[in-house]
Amino acid sequence: MSFSTANTDPEPRWTRHLAPLLLAWLLAAAWGSVVQTHWNLQALVAVGVEVPAAVRASTTGQDLIGFAPVYAGILAAGWLPALTLAAFLARRWPAWRSALLAAAAGAGMVAAVRTVDAVAPMPVFIDATRHLPGLLAMAAGAVMAGLLYARLTAKR
C-alpha cells in the first residue's frame, strides 16, 4: 500500500514566503526612511537653510541606520494583520492577489503610522506623515514592497 501526500515539497510553504517578505519589508523600511529624511531636509530648505548634497547623503545614511529599524518595527505591526487578511482574501480571489497584497501593505503602513501618532506624546511621530502628500509618499514604498512580495511569491 502506498501513501501519497498532497504536497510533496519537503519545504513548508511559509518558508518559501519568508525571504521575499523580508526583502519587501526592507525595501519599504528603506524607502520610508529616505522619504522622511528628504521631506525633513526639504522643510529646512524651504525656510532658507542651505543643505548641501554631502549633508543630504550623510543624513540619509544616518537615518537608514537609526530610523529605518524603528520604522521597520512600525511597518511590521501594520503589515502583520493587513497582509494576513490580504493572503486570506487572495485565496478566495486569486486574480486579485497582487492588488490585495499591495493595497494591504500600503494600508497596513498607514494604519500603523496613524496608531503610533495616536499614542505618541508628540503631535506626529514621523513629520513627513503629518499631511497627506508625505503620508502618500511613504505609503508608495509600502505599496511597491507589497507588489514585490506578490511577484516574488506568485505561483509559476
C-alpha positions in Angstrom: 0.0 0.0 0.0 1.3 3.4 -1.0 0.6 6.7 0.7 0.8 9.9 -1.1 0.7 13.4 0.4 -0.9 16.3 -1.4 2.2 18.4 -1.0 5.4 16.5 -2.0 7.6 19.6 -1.4 9.6 18.9 1.7 9.9 22.7 2.4 6.9 24.2 4.3 5.0 26.8 2.3 5.7 29.6 4.8 9.5 29.3 4.4 9.2 30.0 0.7 7.5 33.3 1.6 9.9 34.4 4.4 12.8 35.6 2.3 10.5 37.6 -0.2 8.6 39.1 2.7 11.8 40.2 4.4 13.1 41.7 1.2 9.9 43.6 0.7 9.9 44.7 4.3 13.5 46.0 4.0 12.5 47.8 0.8 9.6 49.5 2.4 11.6 50.4 5.5 14.4 51.9 3.5 12.0 53.8 1.2 10.2 55.3 4.2 13.4 56.3 5.9 14.8 58.0 2.8 11.4 59.8 2.1 11.1 61.1 5.7 14.8 62.2 5.7 14.4 64.2 2.5 11.0 65.5 3.5 12.5 67.0 6.6 15.6 68.3 4.8 13.4 70.0 2.2 11.4 71.6 5.0 14.7 73.2 6.2 15.5 74.4 2.7 12.0 76.0 2.5 12.9 78.2 5.4 16.2 79.2 4.0 18.6 76.7 5.4 21.3 75.5 3.0 21.5 71.7 2.8 24.4 70.7 0.6 24.4 67.3 -1.1 27.0 65.9 1.3 24.8 66.7 4.2 21.8 65.1 2.5 23.9 62.0 1.8 25.2 61.8 5.4 21.8 62.4 6.9 20.2 59.8 4.7 22.9 57.2 5.8 22.4 58.1 9.4 18.6 57.7 9.2 18.9 54.4 7.4 20.9 53.2 10.4 19.0 54.9 13.1 15.4 55.5 11.9 14.8 52.7 9.4 14.9 49.9 12.1 12.3 51.8 14.1 10.2 52.4 11.1 10.6 48.7 10.1 9.0 47.8 13.5 6.1 50.1 12.9 5.7 48.6 9.4 5.7 45.0 10.8 3.0 45.9 13.3 0.8 47.2 10.5 1.7 44.5 8.0 1.0 41.5 10.2 -2.8 41.9 10.3 -3.1 43.6 6.8 -1.1 41.0 4.9 -2.7 38.1 6.8 -6.1 39.4 5.7 -4.9 40.0 2.1 -3.5 36.5 1.9 -6.8 35.1 3.1 -8.7 37.1 0.6 -6.3 36.2 -2.2 -7.1 32.5 -1.7 -10.7 33.4 -2.4 -9.9 35.8 -5.3 -6.5 34.7 -6.8 -6.8 37.1 -9.7 -6.7 40.0 -7.3 -3.7 38.6 -5.3 -1.2 41.3 -6.3 -3.6 44.2 -5.9 -4.7 42.8 -2.5 -1.2 42.4 -1.2 -0.1 45.9 -2.5 -3.1 47.6 -1.0 -2.7 45.8 2.3 0.9 46.8 2.5 0.1 50.4 2.0 -3.0 50.4 4.2 -1.1 48.5 6.9 1.6 51.1 6.9 -0.8 54.0 7.1 -2.8 52.3 9.9 0.4 51.6 11.9 1.7 55.2 11.5 -1.6 56.7 12.5 -1.7 54.3 15.5 1.7 55.4 16.6 0.7 59.0 16.1 -2.3 58.5 18.4 -0.2 57.2 21.3 3.0 59.2 20.8 3.4 62.2 23.1 4.3 64.5 20.1 1.7 65.5 17.5 3.1 63.1 15.0 6.0 60.6 15.2 7.1 60.9 11.6 6.9 64.5 10.4 6.6 63.5 6.7 3.3 61.8 7.5 1.8 64.9 9.1 0.0 65.8 5.8 -1.4 63.7 3.0 1.3 64.2 0.4 4.1 62.9 2.8 1.9 60.1 4.0 1.3 59.0 0.4 4.9 59.3 -0.5 5.8 56.9 2.3 2.9 54.6 1.6 4.1 54.4 -2.0 7.1 52.5 -0.8 4.9 50.1 1.1 2.7 49.5 -1.9 5.7 48.8 -4.1 7.0 46.4 -1.5 3.7 44.7 -1.4 3.8 44.3 -5.2 7.4 43.0 -5.0 6.3 40.4 -2.4 3.4 39.4 -4.6 5.6 39.0 -7.6 8.3 37.0 -5.8 5.8 34.6 -4.3 3.5 34.2 -7.3 2.8 30.6 -8.4 4.8 29.8 -11.5 
